[in-house]
Each structure stands twice: as structure tokens, then as C-alpha cells.
Amino acid sequence: MLKITDLHASIEDKQILQGINLEVNAGEVHAIMGPNGSGKSTLASVLAGREDYEVTNGSISYFEKDLLEFGPEERAREGIFLAFQYPVEIPGVSTTNFLKTALNQVREYRGEKALDAVSFLKLMKEKMKLVEIDQALLSRSLNEGFSGGEKKRNEIFQMAMLEPKLSILDETDSGLDIDALRIVANGVNTLKSKDNATIVVTHYQRLLDYIVPDFVHVLYQGQIVKSGDKSLALELEEKGYDWIKEEVAAHAL
Amino acid sequence: MSKDDQILEEFTSKEYEHGWSVDFEADEAPPGLNEDIIRFISAKKDEPQWLLDWRLNAFRQWKDMVEPKWPNVTYPSIDYQAIKYYSAPKQQKKPDSLDEVDPELLKTFERLGISLQEQKRLTGVAVDAVIDSVSVATTFKESLSELGIIFCSFSEAVKDHPELVKKYMGSVVPSNDNYYAALNSAVFSDGSFCYIPKGVRCPMELSTYFRINAANTGQFERTLIVAEEGSYVSYLEGCTAPMRDENQLHAAVVEIYAEKDAEVKYSTVQNWYPGDKNGKGGIYNFVTKRGICAGNHSKISWTQVETGSAVTWKYPSCILKGDHSVGEFYSVAVTNNFQQADTGTKMIHIGKNTRSRIVSKGISAGKSQNSYRGQVHVMKRAENARNFSQCDSLLMGDKCGAHTFPYIDVENKTAQVEHEATTSKIGEDQIFYCLQRGLDEESAVALIVNGFAKEVMNKLPMEFAVEAQKLLALTLEGSVG
């Protein structure tokens, strides 16, 4: 589904990603871990097509297509979803109205008919259960005055509505208490199928107790320096990131 | 240039939709302004002597007045002798029905999306259409008159209801109120007149559609709305103009008189030609709008969506004279490219327990300047007056300006006056968030802007709300940064 080759990216002339290689197949869950400033969120943003980042080298192929040729809205319509670390507030626009506009533009792109109000509400009701989100919250201005937990749940709710092929969760666990974490993880697990894939960007192993990854990658200084299975995450939790840094330093000598 | 700046550019450079003009034969006055021109206008309209005297008096006052320089706008000085003060589409005689109206004129209104023929059949809105300076057709007149409602052109009102015109004209906006009001009082050529008798609730929206067509012509229309005791009316006003390189002057006066328990709702969607991308051309919109809540428990509510004009100078105001009277002002003002708007309101609390509410949403894009200027004045005997003002500004890009000039004068200790103001910028973050969910850039901007203006848009009558929403998006197309 996704193949990242030797990806280099910079922001304002500062090189952040320095040769990422990663392959993600349908049905897989990949966790990207790493210390602060290692480039995790940059990778998520580059995949979603944020303009602030310049791809200086390398390629990303998505379903055999050159992803870098697509603008952010086309990527979204092609099935890439980013759950934001800091979801943005849009005053005066309800989540319902926002999602209806989004979903119908996505459907139009895919050559499907726009959903009428009734079918849309029906779909919404169904997906609301997944993340135990309240109707009242969806009538309020998007993310405005939402608690940290509500924002993150709203992200997963949107993901459920848009049914992406590749979901990227950027630090979705940050700011969540244990109950909210469980709800969010439950939502993600329910949406998982053999046809879609998930990239979980996280700092802590905590989330991975709930969303069990098939692969764990450690990002450091803009490169994936170590890959493994779930046990790698546990090892990191126990020992911290220093031993990885030392390994990289030793390797460089 | 970043991508967002590009979106902003494209969005802002969208062409003005109503920028065509029509050639119908016009009956015109030569350029220039003097007492003879005023006599010419008055004679053209077959006016009684008292009205001519009223005009001449206004003109003499105007000559001693100076153009206001305090607004936060700049434009080259206007040569008042270069403007034509009268232009009317030539018609053999006043039409008795729509079937007799010049087909070219009807086509003009159809292009504007206002089919006068259709209006006859569609219920909901009665229209008075004013082209250049003259009212060309009023629909639904008969069915309204059954209720005693008078809805006609100002000229007809002068002929058919002189006592009403004499009584109320100038009672809210005196002829020497300000420079442009005095000019209007001297040379106004037509406009709309509306009278709702005691206890009558007007069953449909009344609407006036203004269009400037002829070149080098000023448009000076007057609207007078009188709501008798316990009556209600909702009034809509829309305007467009062709694209011309020269600036054109529009100086209107609107007066509203509300008696005891009466309610008047006045909504405007102002879409005069704003000038081109480089600031060439466009309408100078210098308008005086004021209502008086003369009776107890009366209410006047102004709602405006201002997207057009090169320069706007406009402060729809309420004089809250009756006890327990209520004044409201809801405004969305959008400026783009080189547009300048200095707009707001005045709420003058005179009566006891009077209340006013101001919600102003300014949106600036391109290199435009957008100012809110508002005055809340609580007079000595206005016990327990209440005011709430909220002024929010939204900036798009980094070359535009938003300014807020609130004036608060309180002479009574029991008053409660609240003022809230915010300024925000459409963030790249907001746009990116929308794009990531699959929205295109135009929809993203439209969504964010309409969200920002929602509180005001919700106040518009249904017939106007959809049009206004589209207009908002259109005006700002390409404006993010």
C-alpha cells in the first residue's frame, strides 16, 4: 500500500528527515516511536501533504501512485487520514456540517453520489457508537472548547466517518486519561480490517497495550534506526531511548 | 509565495459577477450641481412646491458643509460638478403594469436573478426595482394595499400620499444631518416608500433592488419606512452595479420610524461593484441609515452583509426614544483587494429600559482596510439601559488591516454597557485541517468564513441567507494566508 524510499524532508532549510525507508501493507499496524525531535510528527505531516515541509529527496508510492504528486486534499480523498496531534478549532462550524461537506467532496471525487441529510445522519449515528461520542458535541463548533479527550475522540470519529485506507495517528494518546485512551483504541481496533493499515506515531508504549502493532520502528535523527515487533516497544519502555542513541553513536564510529 | 498565499490570490481575484451594463435610452441631466439642476430634477418628477423648497434648502445647507474626513478611508477628492445627478431609463409614460415596462429593463432584472414577472407568481417577496435613479416597477402592490400597506416608489408616495411623506421625511435624518445626507436631500431622485398601518403584520418580505447602470452618474435614493403602532415589517435591500473604471457615487438615505410596539427588520446585502484587483473603479458608498424607536416597546433591527463598494461609509443607527425599545445591529463587512470600509452603528439610548445589541464581524483580505466604528450613547434619563457589543475581526493574509473604534458615552449610572472584541487570522492550520479531510481550498475558506459570520447570517431572512453565503465565499475567493 505504502512504500517510502530514502525520504528526505526539511522545514525552513532545516533537514528533519534524512532517509526514511518504510513499507506498509494492507492489514498492518505500524508503530513509529522515538525521542522528542526525532522527526515523527514531520513524517506524519509529510505523508498528509503539509506544504510547510519540503521533500528534498526520495519517494513515496501509495497504491503504486506517486503520492508526492498529490495535494493534501487529493491524498485525503485517496484514503489517507491524519488524526492530528493538536486538532484545530473552527468557530461557528459544527462537526456535523464540517464532516458532511468533507464526506460529500470525498464521495464526489470517488464518483459516488452525495449523501442526503437522512442517510448522513444514519451513518453518523452508527459511527458515533464506536467512539462513544455524544450528539451534542457534534452540534457544537468544531473542537471549540472541547477537552483534550473530546478532541481526540472527535478525530477518531471523523476517521470512522471517512473510512480511510491508511490512517496515521499522530500522538493520539497525548492528553488522554486511561478511559479515553481505551475508548479511542477501541475505535481504532474496530475500524481495522484486512484492507486498511494504520501508522501509530507515539512517544510511549502505553497506547500500544491497546492498539497492538505488527511492527515497531524507532525514529532517531530523521532515520529509522531500529525495527522490530511489539517487544521492541516494551524494551524501549523499560530502558528508555539512550541505549538506541548509544548504538547509533557506536555505529557511526 | 506559499501555497496558501496563492489560494488567497486566486480567491481574491475572482471577477465581479454583476459587472455588465445595459444600453437603454436614458433621460439625463447634464453633469454639475446647482439650483437649476435641482429645479430640473424636481420638474422632471412633477413635484409640489414644498418639496422643491425642501430640496433647495438642503442644497444651501450642503454648500456650507464639508466632506467628513474622520473616516478611516482615503480616496481622491470627489468633483461634485462632474457628476450627473439625474439619469432615468427613458420610458414613454409610467407603466400601469409590468407588461408595459421596457423589455430591456425586465431583462436587466432577470440577469440579476430578480424576475419581476416571476415575482408576480411567487409568493414571499414584493420587489421595488430602482435602476439608476428611478423606480421602474413594484410588485405585489395590489395585494398589499388590501391590508392597507403602502409599498411604492418614493415619487409615487409624494404624489399619492403627500401628507405621510411631509410628516416623516427628514424626521429621522434631517436634511442637514451630515454632508451626504444633505446632498441626498437636495438631489434624491427616487427610492422606496413603505407604510404599515396600525396592527398590521406585513405578510411578505418587502424588497428593494437597486442598480446603478449609467456612467458618471450618482445614485441618490431615499427609503422611508413608517411602522404604525403594533405593526411589523421585514424589509430587504440589495444592490449591484456594472464594472466601470471611474468611481461612482452612491449616497442614499434610509429612514425608519417605529411607533409603539412596532417592529421593523431591515436587511441589506450590499454588493456594489468594488473596483478591480488593482483598486480601479468601484462605487463610493456613503450612506446614512437611521431608525427611531419613537414608541414604547418598539424594535428596529439592522442586518447588513457588506461585500461590495470601493469605499464604504455607513452607520445604520437606532434612536431608542421609547421606553423599553430595542435596537439591534448585525453586520458582516467583507473587504478584499483595495476596498475600504468604515462601518458600524450608533445606538442612542434615550428612553428607560432600552436595550441594544451590536454584533459586528469584519473580514479583511487582500490589501483592504476594514474598520468598525460604533457609538453607544446612554443619555441622562435612560434608566437601566443595556448594551452589548461584540466586534470580531478576521484577517486573511498579512497585507490587510482591521480596526475597531468603539465610542461609549454613558450619562446614567444605572446603565450596563459591555464591549467585547477579538481579532483572529484564518490560520494555515485551519485550512490544512480542512484539506486533510478532503475539502478543496475554496470550500475550506467558505466554511471558515461562514462559520465566523454565522451569528449574523442567521439573522438574515431565508431568501437572502443563501445568496449572502455564496456572496461571502465569492468575495473572498483566493484569500488565505
Interface residues (C-beta under 8 A of the other chain):
Chain A: A48 G49 R50 E51 D52 G71 P72 E73 R75 A76 R77 F81 L82 F84 P87 V88 E89 I90 P91 G92 V93 N97 F98 L99 T101 A102 L103 Q105 V106 Y109 S141 Q158 L162
Chain B: S2 K3 D4 G427 E428 D429 Q430 F432 Y433 C434 L435 Q436 R437 G438 L439 D440 E441 S443 L447 I448 N450 G451 F452 A453 K454 E455
